[in-house]
Amino acid sequence: MGCFFSNRRKAEKESQPEGGEGRPKQYSWDQREKVDPKDYMFSGLKDETVGRLPGQVVGQQFLIQDCENCNIYIFDHSATITIDDCTNCVIFLGPVKGSVFFRNCRDCKCTLACQQFRVRDCRKLEVFLCCATQPIIESSTNIKFGCFQWYYPELAFQFKDAGLSIFNNTWSNIHDFTPVSGELNWSLLPEDAVVQDHVPLPTTEELKAVRVSTEANRSIVPISRGQRQKSSDESCLVVLFAGDYTIANARKLIDEMVGKGFFLVQTKEVSMKAEDAQRVFGEKAPDFLPLLNKGPVIALEFNGDGAVEGCQLIVNEIFNGTKMFVSESKETASGDVDSFYNFADIQMGI
């Protein structure tokens, strides 16, 4: 009795064309378009305005190095970006799925969004930041931070492509690996800082085709006060549950509350389990448990005298019929905020 495998190999050999070998086996990686690293790099430039338009980076790694007096704009999402040895540059970076790492840079002004942000051996940077995790500085001085404030039509989709949430922004929660006793290596930019005064819009015809706005009410990322001192002892927690209009509702609520003089302190988008809901919502948890399976929740903290009552009125008037958690009273609101954000920070490793 013959061997099945030997018979199959013989049949395969006989099926090959005479006088030549069979076609080489094709693998998926052989069919990928070849990537030229030079297309994803700005190196050794001086006194230039350069950039990449939407659709020109599409998730690749990018390198910026040895640039001086340059304006650099990456209007696309990327995997990681490293900026080395740059001086007196203006830099905009679209959403970065992984890390942005500045090394040995000085006198640079930047706007960027990323999963991780790190600065080492740098001095005198100004950064308007959206960062999902705690920003880190090391062996650096005079680093100033503000909240990301930027818009162009493709930006929201680029955040999704990079796996970033516009509501997860710890821009002001800085960790300094190398603190100096009696000194502060970082600070927050003035709250009324005008982004365009620090990171101007591009002036070349090619890059001007990207319809950029730095107006606060158009920013893709909600502008939060972060770690700044609160103006009032009264805060209010609102939690919106996943649905077709959750992001739109969150934006509408922010606009309404800010329009009435309240401040947005912080935001968060995170998944909750039943035990998390019990800890955060207390006796109201059973009302919200069925909603947790639909997806992550979005939490907003507002601050200002009368924030709880003001928020309740807006929710009842504009979002009647949409189930949300809103702090019941001024007395319980502080505990609501602490419970939710303590849980969320632990889950996200912050």
PyMOL commands that set and color helices and strands:
alter all, ss='L'
color gray80, all
select helices_A, chain A and resi 4-15+28-30+37-40+155-161+195-198+205-208+216-218+246-259+274-292+307-318+330-347
alter helices_A, ss='H'
color red, helices_A
select strands_A, chain A and resi 41-43+49-52+62-65+71-74+81-84+90-103+106-120+123-131+136-138+141-147+175-176+186-188+235-240+263-270+297-303+324-326
alter strands_A, ss='S'
color yellow, strands_A
deselect
rebuild
show_as cartoon
